[in-house]
Amino acid sequence: MDSGRDAVYLRVLGGQYVSSTMALEASTMVLDQTHELRSQTTALEYQVMHDATHDSLTNLPNRILLRDRLEQAIHVALREQKELALFILDLDHFKEINDTLGHHCGDQVLQHVALRLQGVVRESDTLARLGGDEFAILLPLVKERSHVQTVAEKVQNSFHSPFIVGGLKLNVQASIGIAISPEHGRNVDMIIQRADVAMYVSKQNNDDYAIYSPELDKHSPKRLTMMGELRQAIENGDLVLHYQPKIDIKSNCISGVEALIRWRHKDHGLIQPDDFISLAEQTGLIKQLFFWVLKTAITQASEWHKNQLNISVAVNLSPSTLLDLGLPDVITGLLASHTLPANYH
């Protein structure tokens, strides 16, 4: 080798000689590629972890991350003898937006809701989307109960202005249920379940919000049972229509009847509509339920008409049913199939 040169030559496997400069450049290249690969791997791992714990539509924490933070907050609250609060929010009649304007507009509403709620919560709080049109807010530290009511009022105030979607002004409201730990529970599942019970009561009573109390538990088992059995009741014919006469005061004669639905439940007896219509709205069964009512009422009116009893039958409609563009065709088809003049229904 030429010892007069600055480069130092190294003998490598195979008997060939390379300069130290070449070896250093190759080593640096390998290190750079390794660093880049590690950076890409770290970024990919972070993205996977983020996707697993955040909602893809709103980029808010999802149910998994909420449960984790709620569990940590419960431990801290118990250790420091403090309180926390969990809010569960459910948008009212959100299904009507999806059914009428499409899921794209529904998604835009959810994104707008997320942005408004972010303006309500503190940096230390957790705002999460649980799925569908359901959100949650975790207040990890509650110094005074009045703060819970203040936040609930701020949340409701955030819905006062209409949401602008596709050039339309949409009025969207929310029902809020609140549970406080440790008073209402000392574990994640119990706090979530009791906040959900309070939310259902808020929706049922048309209140801005409801804070859980033990007497509200009477709503929970019956509600869960009926939610699972309502579809089966429609399919199995466990529903019945009662016809309430409408009296013409001038003639003192029956001018028509109003069809009133009842549910003949094997365990709970005859259930009034106030106890299950809201469930039909929430579970998306209202359209199927209304079709059953309409078909049954028209069939009965047709039988009366054949027997020369020509009285009209009135049927109650839900707001979501009125927004169904296919409603006129459904009514026309049923009337035609029973050869019943429209003025008798």
C-alpha positions as CSV (number, residue, x, y, z in Angstrom):
1,M,0.0,0.0,0.0
2,D,1.1,3.6,-0.5
3,S,1.8,4.9,3.0
4,G,2.2,8.4,1.6
5,R,-1.5,9.0,1.3
6,D,-3.7,10.4,4.0
7,A,-6.4,7.7,3.6
8,V,-6.0,4.6,5.6
9,Y,-6.8,1.4,3.8
10,L,-8.5,-1.5,5.6
11,R,-8.6,-5.0,4.5
12,V,-12.1,-6.5,4.5
13,L,-13.5,-9.9,3.9
14,G,-12.7,-11.2,0.5
15,G,-9.2,-9.8,0.6
16,Q,-10.1,-6.4,-0.9
17,Y,-8.9,-3.1,0.4
18,V,-11.2,-0.1,0.9
19,S,-10.2,3.3,2.2
20,S,-11.3,4.5,5.7
21,T,-13.2,7.4,4.0
22,M,-15.3,5.0,2.0
23,A,-15.9,2.9,5.1
24,L,-17.0,5.9,7.1
25,E,-19.3,7.1,4.3
26,A,-20.9,3.7,4.1
27,S,-21.3,3.5,7.9
28,T,-22.9,7.0,8.0
29,M,-25.3,6.0,5.2
30,V,-26.4,2.9,7.1
31,L,-26.8,4.9,10.3
32,D,-28.9,7.5,8.5
33,Q,-31.1,4.8,6.9
34,T,-31.5,3.1,10.3
35,H,-32.5,6.4,12.0
36,E,-35.0,7.2,9.2
37,L,-36.5,3.7,9.5
38,R,-36.8,4.0,13.2
39,S,-38.5,7.4,12.8
40,Q,-40.9,6.0,10.3
41,T,-41.6,3.1,12.6
42,T,-42.2,5.4,15.6
43,A,-44.5,7.6,13.5
44,L,-46.4,4.6,12.3
45,E,-46.7,3.2,15.9
46,Y,-47.9,6.6,17.1
47,Q,-50.5,6.8,14.3
48,V,-51.8,3.3,15.0
49,M,-52.1,4.2,18.7
50,H,-53.8,7.5,17.9
51,D,-56.3,5.8,15.5
52,A,-57.1,3.2,18.2
53,T,-57.9,5.8,20.8
54,H,-59.5,8.6,18.8
55,D,-62.7,9.0,16.7
56,S,-61.9,9.3,13.0
57,L,-64.7,11.8,12.2
58,T,-64.1,14.4,15.0
59,N,-60.6,13.4,16.1
60,L,-61.9,13.4,19.7
61,P,-60.9,10.7,22.2
62,N,-63.1,7.6,21.7
63,R,-64.8,5.3,24.2
64,I,-61.6,3.4,24.8
65,L,-59.6,6.5,25.8
66,L,-62.4,7.9,27.8
67,R,-62.7,4.7,29.9
68,D,-58.9,4.8,30.5
69,R,-59.0,8.4,31.6
70,L,-62.1,7.8,33.7
71,E,-60.5,4.9,35.5
72,Q,-57.4,7.0,36.3
73,A,-59.6,9.9,37.5
74,I,-61.6,7.7,39.8
75,H,-58.4,6.4,41.4
76,V,-57.2,10.0,42.0
77,A,-60.6,11.1,43.3
78,L,-60.7,8.2,45.8
79,R,-57.2,8.7,46.9
80,E,-57.5,12.5,47.4
81,Q,-61.1,12.2,48.6
82,K,-62.4,14.5,45.8
83,E,-65.2,14.2,43.3
84,L,-65.4,13.9,39.5
85,A,-68.4,14.2,37.1
86,L,-69.2,12.3,33.9
87,F,-71.6,13.9,31.4
88,I,-73.2,11.8,28.6
89,L,-74.9,13.7,25.8
90,D,-77.2,12.3,23.2
91,L,-78.5,14.5,20.3
92,D,-82.3,14.6,20.0
93,H,-83.9,13.4,16.8
94,F,-80.5,13.1,15.1
95,K,-81.7,10.2,13.0
96,E,-84.1,12.5,11.2
97,I,-81.1,14.6,9.9
98,N,-79.4,11.4,8.6
99,D,-82.7,10.1,7.0
100,T,-83.7,13.4,5.5
101,L,-80.4,15.1,4.5
102,G,-78.1,12.1,4.3
103,H,-75.2,10.8,6.4
104,H,-72.8,13.4,4.9
105,C,-74.8,16.2,6.4
106,G,-75.2,14.2,9.6
107,D,-71.4,13.9,9.8
108,Q,-71.0,17.6,9.4
109,V,-73.4,18.3,12.2
110,L,-71.4,15.9,14.5
111,Q,-68.2,17.8,13.6
112,H,-69.8,21.1,14.4
113,V,-71.1,19.8,17.7
114,A,-67.6,18.6,18.6
115,L,-66.1,22.0,17.9
116,R,-68.8,23.8,20.0
117,L,-68.3,21.4,22.9
118,Q,-64.5,21.9,22.7
119,G,-65.2,25.6,23.5
120,V,-67.0,24.6,26.6
121,V,-64.6,22.2,28.3
122,R,-61.4,23.1,30.1
123,E,-58.0,21.8,29.0
124,S,-58.0,19.4,32.0
125,D,-61.4,17.9,31.0
126,T,-61.9,15.2,28.4
127,L,-64.4,15.5,25.6
128,A,-65.1,12.3,23.8
129,R,-67.3,10.9,21.1
130,L,-68.7,7.5,22.2
131,G,-70.2,6.7,18.8
132,G,-73.2,7.7,16.7
133,D,-74.6,10.9,18.1
134,E,-73.4,10.3,21.6
135,F,-70.7,12.4,23.3
136,A,-69.2,12.4,26.8
137,I,-67.5,15.0,29.0
138,L,-65.3,14.0,31.9
139,L,-64.6,16.6,34.6
140,P,-61.8,15.0,36.6
141,L,-62.1,17.4,39.5
142,V,-65.3,18.9,40.9
143,K,-64.7,21.3,43.7
144,E,-68.3,22.3,44.0
145,R,-71.6,20.8,42.8
146,S,-72.6,24.2,41.4
147,H,-69.7,23.8,38.9
148,V,-71.5,20.7,37.4
149,Q,-74.7,22.7,36.9
150,T,-72.7,25.5,35.3
151,V,-71.0,23.2,32.8
152,A,-74.4,21.6,32.0
153,E,-75.9,25.0,31.3
154,K,-72.9,26.0,29.2
155,V,-73.3,22.8,27.1
156,Q,-77.0,23.5,26.5
157,N,-76.2,27.1,25.6
158,S,-73.8,25.9,23.0
159,F,-76.8,24.4,21.1
160,H,-78.9,27.5,21.1
161,S,-77.6,28.8,17.8
162,P,-78.6,26.8,14.7
163,F,-76.1,24.7,12.9
164,I,-75.4,25.8,9.3
165,V,-75.0,22.7,7.1
166,G,-75.4,22.8,3.3
167,G,-77.0,26.2,3.5
168,L,-79.6,25.0,5.9
169,K,-80.2,26.2,9.5
170,L,-80.6,23.1,11.7
171,N,-81.8,23.3,15.2
172,V,-80.1,20.6,17.2
173,Q,-80.6,19.9,20.9
174,A,-79.1,17.5,23.3
175,S,-80.2,15.5,26.3
176,I,-77.6,15.3,29.1
177,G,-77.1,12.7,31.9
178,I,-74.7,13.3,34.7
179,A,-73.1,10.9,37.3
180,I,-70.8,11.9,40.1
181,S,-68.1,9.7,41.6
182,P,-67.7,8.4,44.2
183,E,-71.3,9.1,45.3
184,H,-72.9,7.4,42.3
185,G,-70.2,4.7,41.8
186,R,-66.6,3.8,42.3
187,N,-65.8,2.0,39.0
188,V,-65.9,2.9,35.3
189,D,-68.9,0.7,34.3
190,M,-71.1,1.9,37.1
191,I,-70.4,5.6,36.5
192,I,-71.1,5.3,32.7
193,Q,-74.2,3.2,33.3
194,R,-75.7,5.7,35.7
195,A,-74.8,8.7,33.6
196,D,-76.6,6.9,30.8
197,V,-79.7,6.3,33.0
198,A,-79.8,10.0,33.8
199,M,-79.5,10.9,30.1
200,Y,-82.4,8.7,29.3
201,V,-84.5,10.4,32.0
202,S,-83.5,13.8,30.7
203,K,-84.6,12.8,27.2
204,Q,-87.8,11.2,28.4
205,N,-88.8,14.2,30.5
206,N,-87.5,16.8,27.9
207,D,-85.2,18.3,30.5
208,D,-82.0,20.1,29.8
209,Y,-80.1,17.7,32.0
210,A,-80.6,15.2,34.7
211,I,-78.2,14.2,37.6
212,Y,-78.4,10.6,38.6
213,S,-80.2,9.6,41.7
214,P,-81.1,6.1,43.0
215,E,-84.8,6.5,42.2
216,L,-84.0,6.8,38.5
217,D,-82.9,3.2,38.4
218,K,-86.4,2.1,38.0
219,H,-86.2,3.3,34.4
220,S,-83.1,1.3,33.6
221,P,-84.1,-2.4,33.6
222,K,-87.5,-1.9,32.0
223,R,-85.9,0.3,29.4
224,L,-83.2,-2.2,28.5
225,T,-85.7,-5.0,28.3
226,M,-88.0,-3.1,26.0
227,M,-85.3,-1.9,23.7
228,G,-84.4,-5.5,23.0
229,E,-88.0,-6.7,22.7
230,L,-89.6,-3.9,20.7
231,R,-88.6,-5.1,17.3
232,Q,-89.7,-8.6,18.1
233,A,-93.0,-7.2,19.4
234,I,-93.7,-5.6,16.0
235,E,-92.8,-8.7,14.1
236,N,-94.8,-11.1,16.4
237,G,-98.0,-9.1,16.5
238,D,-97.7,-8.2,20.2
239,L,-99.0,-4.7,19.5
240,V,-102.7,-3.7,19.4
241,L,-104.7,-0.7,18.3
242,H,-107.5,0.8,20.4
243,Y,-110.0,3.0,18.7
244,Q,-111.1,6.0,20.6
245,P,-114.3,7.6,19.3
246,K,-114.4,11.2,18.3
247,I,-117.8,12.8,19.0
248,D,-119.4,15.6,16.9
249,I,-120.8,17.9,19.6
250,K,-123.4,19.4,17.2
251,S,-124.9,16.1,16.1
252,N,-123.9,14.1,19.2
253,C,-122.7,11.4,16.8
254,I,-119.5,9.6,16.3
255,S,-117.6,11.3,13.5
256,G,-114.6,9.1,13.5
257,V,-112.1,7.3,15.7
258,E,-108.5,7.8,16.7
259,A,-106.1,4.8,16.5
260,L,-104.1,4.5,19.7
261,I,-101.3,1.9,19.9
262,R,-100.7,-0.3,22.9
263,W,-98.1,-3.0,23.6
264,R,-99.2,-6.3,25.1
265,H,-96.1,-7.2,27.0
266,K,-95.8,-10.7,28.5
267,D,-94.2,-9.4,31.6
268,H,-95.3,-5.7,32.0
269,G,-98.8,-6.1,30.8
270,L,-100.4,-3.4,28.6
271,I,-97.8,-0.7,28.0
272,Q,-98.9,2.8,27.0
273,P,-97.3,4.5,24.0
274,D,-95.5,7.1,26.2
275,D,-93.3,4.3,27.5
276,F,-92.1,2.9,24.2
277,I,-92.5,5.5,21.4
278,S,-89.4,7.3,22.5
279,L,-87.5,4.0,22.4
280,A,-88.7,3.5,18.8
281,E,-87.4,6.9,17.9
282,Q,-84.0,6.2,19.6
283,T,-83.6,2.7,18.1
284,G,-84.7,3.6,14.6
285,L,-87.8,1.5,14.8
286,I,-90.3,4.4,14.5
287,K,-90.8,3.9,10.7
288,Q,-91.4,0.2,11.1
289,L,-93.8,0.9,14.0
290,F,-95.7,3.5,12.1
291,F,-96.1,1.3,9.1
292,W,-97.6,-1.4,11.3
293,V,-100.1,1.2,12.8
294,L,-101.0,2.6,9.4
295,K,-101.5,-0.9,7.8
296,T,-103.6,-2.2,10.8
297,A,-105.7,1.0,10.9
298,I,-106.4,0.9,7.2
299,T,-107.3,-2.8,7.3
300,Q,-109.8,-2.1,10.1
301,A,-111.3,0.9,8.3
302,S,-111.7,-1.3,5.2
303,E,-113.6,-3.9,7.2
304,W,-115.9,-1.3,8.7
305,H,-116.4,0.2,5.2
306,K,-117.5,-3.2,3.8
307,N,-120.0,-3.5,6.6
308,Q,-121.5,-0.1,5.8
309,L,-119.8,1.6,8.8
310,N,-118.3,4.5,7.1
311,I,-116.2,6.3,9.8
312,S,-112.8,7.8,9.4
313,V,-109.7,6.7,11.3
314,A,-107.1,9.2,12.5
315,V,-103.5,8.0,13.0
316,N,-100.9,9.9,15.0
317,L,-97.6,10.7,13.2
318,S,-94.2,11.3,14.7
319,P,-92.2,14.3,13.4
320,S,-89.6,11.9,11.8
321,T,-92.4,10.2,9.9
322,L,-93.7,13.5,8.5
323,L,-90.2,14.1,7.1
324,D,-90.3,10.8,5.2
325,L,-90.6,11.7,1.5
326,G,-92.0,8.2,0.8
327,L,-95.0,8.6,3.2
328,P,-97.5,9.7,0.5
329,D,-96.6,6.6,-1.6
330,V,-97.0,4.3,1.4
331,I,-100.4,5.6,2.2
332,T,-101.6,5.6,-1.4
333,G,-100.4,2.0,-1.8
334,L,-102.1,0.8,1.4
335,L,-105.4,2.5,0.5
336,A,-105.3,1.0,-3.0
337,S,-104.6,-2.5,-1.7
338,H,-107.7,-2.3,0.5
339,T,-109.9,-0.4,-2.0
340,L,-110.6,2.2,0.6
341,P,-111.4,5.8,-0.3
342,A,-108.9,8.2,1.2
343,N,-111.5,10.3,3.0
344,Y,-112.1,7.3,5.4
345,H,-108.6,7.5,6.7
